[in-house]
Amino acid sequence: MRGIDARRFALFAFGGAGPLHAAAVAEELGMRRLVVPPLPGNFSALGLLVADVRRDFVRTRVSVAAQTPIEQVHDIVHELIAEGEAELAAAGFAPTHRRYSASLDMRYRGQSFELSVPIAADLPALASAEAAFQELYAARYGAATGRAVEIVSYRLAAWGLTEKPRLPVPQHTGRALASAVLGSRPAAFGGTIGPVKVIDRHALPVQQALNGPALIEEEGSTTVVPPGWSAEVDATDCLVLSRA
């Protein structure tokens, strides 16, 4: 719907099984590059631990935007902010670690679906929100209409910002491709079964290409490098696979 060509991007593969199937998925999509982060099997768990806390608040009140007093918008948004303040304070977040983002769910009269339009808490006039909705609608569906614009709901996202850990700097000394080879294992590619080298990811040197087929092992996951693909470790310890 957005007209984005997946072939122009790299596929980001994480999770215990993601790197197993990533190259096959990339080939199906016509993509030529994929990235596997360090410890992909723990990637989602790490994200949950360091992610900011978010609470969403909504108040539904349908009105025609052109007939809605801006004071009503300010009152509802500030009521939602007060609710967010109370909940984040109860969760132990200091005022310096709280952030808020308000938006309006808007639609043309007669429609049953809305688009979310970001607004400032002290929005001076609704005309700017209407104009933003018109632009967003045209970008999404091709053209705006001349119908009246309605406000359906008022939304507030409240974030409690967490402290982020400092990750260790990757150590690349002492790595060599020859010492990274653990052995071989039978594997099937293209219907043909044959011995495939097994690689220790943590022993791979930086920016030295490893041609497939290969199985790159680590704690929690295995990255499959099919024939016609190559893999190398970049400076951030990500595993980058490229298709010839």
C-alpha positions in Angstrom: 0.0 0.0 0.0 2.9 2.4 0.7 4.7 1.5 -2.6 7.9 0.4 -0.9 10.1 -2.0 -2.8 11.5 -4.6 -0.3 14.3 -5.3 -2.8 15.9 -2.0 -1.9 16.3 -2.9 1.7 18.2 -5.3 3.9 16.3 -8.0 5.8 16.9 -7.8 9.6 16.9 -11.4 11.0 16.6 -12.0 14.7 15.1 -14.6 17.1 16.1 -18.2 17.5 14.7 -19.3 14.2 15.0 -16.1 12.2 18.6 -16.5 10.9 17.7 -20.1 10.0 15.2 -19.0 7.4 16.3 -15.4 6.6 18.2 -16.2 3.4 15.3 -18.2 2.0 12.9 -15.4 2.8 15.2 -12.8 1.3 15.5 -14.8 -1.9 11.7 -15.1 -2.1 11.4 -11.3 -1.7 14.2 -10.6 -4.2 16.4 -9.1 -1.4 20.2 -9.4 -1.7 21.3 -8.5 1.8 20.4 -9.4 5.3 21.7 -8.5 8.8 21.9 -10.8 11.9 22.6 -8.9 15.1 24.7 -10.3 17.9 22.9 -12.9 20.1 19.8 -12.9 17.8 18.1 -15.5 20.0 18.1 -13.0 22.9 17.4 -9.9 20.8 13.7 -9.6 21.7 14.4 -10.3 25.4 17.0 -7.6 25.5 14.6 -5.2 23.8 12.0 -5.9 26.4 14.5 -5.2 29.2 15.7 -1.9 27.8 12.5 -0.6 26.1 10.8 2.5 27.4 7.5 2.0 29.2 4.5 3.2 27.2 0.9 3.8 28.3 -1.8 4.9 25.9 -4.9 6.9 26.8 -7.9 7.6 24.6 -11.0 9.7 24.9 -13.7 9.4 22.3 -15.8 12.5 21.5 -17.1 12.8 17.9 -17.4 16.3 16.5 -16.9 18.2 13.3 -13.4 19.7 13.4 -14.5 23.1 12.1 -17.1 23.4 14.8 -15.0 22.2 17.7 -13.7 24.9 20.1 -10.0 24.7 20.5 -10.5 25.0 24.2 -12.2 21.6 24.2 -9.2 20.1 22.5 -6.8 21.7 25.1 -9.0 20.5 28.0 -9.2 16.9 26.8 -5.5 16.7 26.0 -4.5 18.1 29.3 -6.9 15.7 31.1 -5.1 12.8 29.3 -1.7 14.2 30.2 -2.8 14.4 33.9 -3.8 10.7 33.7 -0.4 9.9 32.1 1.4 11.8 34.8 -0.4 10.0 37.6 0.3 6.5 36.1 4.0 7.2 35.3 4.5 8.7 38.8 2.9 5.6 40.3 5.3 3.4 38.3 8.3 5.3 39.8 9.3 7.5 36.8 10.7 10.9 37.7 9.3 14.0 35.8 12.6 14.2 33.8 11.9 10.7 32.5 8.4 11.3 31.2 7.5 12.1 27.6 4.0 12.7 26.0 2.7 12.7 22.5 -0.9 13.7 21.6 -2.8 13.0 18.5 -6.3 13.2 17.0 -8.1 10.3 15.3 -9.7 12.1 12.3 -11.9 11.1 9.3 -14.2 12.5 6.7 -17.8 12.5 7.7 -19.5 9.3 6.7 -16.4 7.1 6.9 -15.9 4.3 9.4 -12.1 4.5 9.6 -9.7 7.2 10.9 -6.2 8.4 10.5 -4.1 9.5 13.5 -2.8 13.1 13.3 -0.1 14.2 15.7 -0.8 17.5 17.5 0.9 19.7 20.0 -0.7 19.9 23.5 -1.1 23.7 23.0 -2.3 23.5 19.4 -3.3 27.1 18.5 -6.0 26.2 16.0 -7.6 23.1 14.6 -7.1 24.3 11.0 -3.5 23.1 11.1 -4.7 19.6 12.3 -7.3 19.6 9.5 -4.7 20.5 6.9 -2.4 17.8 8.3 -5.2 15.2 8.0 -5.9 16.2 4.4 -2.2 15.8 3.5 -2.0 12.4 5.3 -5.2 11.2 3.6 -4.0 12.2 0.2 -0.6 10.6 0.7 -2.3 7.4 1.9 -5.2 7.1 -0.5 -4.3 9.3 -3.5 -6.5 12.3 -3.1 -8.3 14.4 -0.5 -12.1 15.0 -0.7 -14.2 18.0 0.0 -16.2 16.5 2.8 -16.2 17.8 6.4 -13.5 16.5 8.7 -14.5 14.9 12.0 -12.6 14.3 15.2 -13.4 10.9 16.6 -11.0 10.3 19.4 -8.3 12.1 21.4 -5.1 10.1 22.1 -2.1 10.4 24.3 1.0 8.2 24.4 2.9 8.5 27.7 6.4 7.2 27.9 8.5 6.4 31.0 12.1 6.5 29.8 14.3 3.7 31.2 18.1 3.8 31.8 19.9 2.2 28.9 22.8 -0.1 29.5 26.2 0.4 28.0 26.9 -2.6 25.8 30.4 -4.1 25.8 32.7 -3.1 22.9 33.1 -6.1 20.5 36.5 -7.7 20.8 37.9 -8.8 17.4 41.5 -9.7 18.2 42.6 -13.3 17.9 39.9 -14.3 15.3 40.7 -16.3 12.2 38.6 -18.0 9.6 40.6 -21.2 9.8 40.1 -21.5 13.6 36.4 -20.7 13.2 35.6 -23.9 11.4 34.2 -26.5 13.9 33.7 -29.3 11.4 31.0 -30.3 8.9 27.5 -31.6 8.9 25.2 -33.1 6.2 22.7 -30.5 5.0 20.4 -30.2 2.0 20.4 -27.3 -0.5 18.4 -27.5 -3.7 17.5 -31.1 -3.0 21.1 -32.2 -2.8 22.5 -33.5 0.5 26.2 -33.0 1.2 28.7 -32.0 3.9 28.5 -28.4 4.9 31.0 -26.6 7.1 30.0 -25.6 10.6 31.3 -22.2 11.8 31.7 -20.7 15.2 30.3 -17.2 14.8 32.3 -15.8 17.7 35.6 -16.8 16.1 34.9 -15.2 12.7 37.3 -12.4 11.8 35.9 -8.9 10.9 35.3 -8.1 7.2 36.5 -11.4 5.8 34.0 -13.0 3.5 32.9 -16.6 4.1 31.2 -18.2 1.1 28.3 -20.5 1.4 27.1 -23.1 1.9 27.8 -22.8 5.7 26.1 -23.1 9.0 27.2 -20.4 11.5 26.4 -21.5 15.0 26.2 -19.5 18.3 24.3 -19.7 21.5 20.6 -19.7 20.8 20.6 -19.7 17.0 22.1 -20.8 13.8 22.5 -18.7 10.6 22.1 -20.7 7.3 24.3 -19.3 4.5 23.1 -21.0 1.3 25.1 -21.5 -1.9 25.4 -18.2 -3.8 25.5 -16.2 -0.5 28.5 -14.9 1.5 28.7 -13.8 5.1 31.0 -11.5 7.0 31.2 -9.8 10.4 31.1 -6.0 10.5 32.7 -3.7 13.0 29.6 -3.8 15.2 29.7 -7.6 15.4 26.6 -7.9 13.2 26.7 -10.8 10.7 26.0 -9.4 7.2 25.0 -11.8 4.4 25.1 -10.9 0.7 23.8 -12.7 -2.3 26.0 -12.9 -5.4 
